[in-house]
Structure formats: C-alpha cells, structure tokens
C-alpha cells in the first residue's frame, strides 16, 4: 500500500461539505508524509499528529483526532489512544481545535505532461510529485503518459521509498493519435500485445484518445485494460451517448465521454 495513505479509508467520501465549513482546513497528512519520508524511513523515526478534528470519509463527518501515528514513512494508526503513550522520541505535531485533517485525495486525471517550449509534451517527474502531495493528493492515475518507462520507474522509486511522491497507478502510453509516433494502422493483435506488455510492466489501466473503432474494441476487450481506463474522444463508428446493444462502456470502469458502438 501507499506509504502516504496505507491506513486511510479507501472509499471516496460522498461529500466534503461538512469539512469545508471548518474555519481552517489543514491537509496535514500529505505534508507530514512529504517531510518525514526520507528521514523517518532511514532512521525509523515516529511522527504523531494529535489534536484538531479528522474528516472521516466513511462516516462522512468530522470526529475528534485522538492521534495519527506515522512510522518509517507509513501511517501506522489513525484514531490512536495516546493517553499513556511515551512520545519522548517522537516528533509531535500539535493541531489547534480549528484544524481539520483530511484523508489523502485520489486524482484520477493527474497528467504529468508539460510543454514549456513548444517542443512537445514530456512527463515532469522532479517537482510534480511533491506538488501533488503539497495539495493533499496521495494517489494518482496519470490518464496517459508521454514517457511511460520514466513514469514506471518513478512509481518503483516511490514505492521503494527512494523518492517522495504520491502512489502512482500507472496508465502506460496513450492508445491513439495523442501518442507521438502512434501507428494509426495498428492491428488488433498489436493492440492486445502492447496491452499485455504494459500490464506486465505494472500499468493499471490505459487512456485512448484519437483511436479507431476497431482498435478501441481490441483495447477494451482485453481484461488487463479494464481496471482504470478512459477515452476522451469518440473514434469513427462511435458517437457520444445514445443507446446500442453493443455499448463500449460495458466492460469499462471509467470514461471521460461515454461512447457507444453504432455499427458492427
């Protein structure tokens, strides 16, 4: 599990209305992880966050924060009883009664790609990971990677505690014209082989953009491609919305624009 969110509820809270009414919103979990990961992991140090209130994403309400324990860069306890705990050697972060702790957020469309000089997009991996954490995002799905090998290496380094950043659910390369050098005539078999290759490398899903209908069919019918994936533009033979006995959305868990088969 993530070094930054292993002990937090996995469910997405239905509403942040209650938490947003707090006088001060402190996304301290990501900040503690970002500052403590390197030193704590190497030295086995413990950080304790106490006081304030904790937004419980399962119950959808704010509860008193009795104690959050982070050790070796991993959240060990949430709601800990610290009354008789020896905290002499721990780094203690004391919150005020107006501070609210939010669980780490999951950015499901977290592009790392930037183009500063008009020379094409590249994945920025030096600063973006810390920016995500600094804004409370502890897990990301990049939704298409320009340099997927580099992004896979970043995930491995973060998982190993060698780099600071959010947990990454790699999306592998774009499937379609959004990928530089995309073969618009790629066969269904080539699509399936590439899906298997990137799934073996750890990709958790894929993004299709500017893809042909037959290629898209090969992609979404591959079991490895249906965990987290999306497409944002409808290829020829598909159209947004409508109804059809052959819906492209059937095996998918997430779509930016719902498209359905109109033929075939």
Secondary structure, DSSP 8 states (H G I E B T S, - for coil): --TTTTTS--S--S--HHHHTSSEEE-HHHHHHHHHHHHHHHHT-EEEEESSEEEETTTTEEEE---EEEETTEEEEES---TT---TTSEEEE--TTEEE---EEETT---EE-SSSS--EE--SSHHHHHHHTTEEEE--SSBSSHHHHHHHHHHHHTTSS---EE----BEESTTSTT--TT--HHHHHHHHHHHHHTT----EE-S--HHHHHHHHTSGGGSSS-EE-S--TTEEES---SS-TTTT-S--SS-EEE---
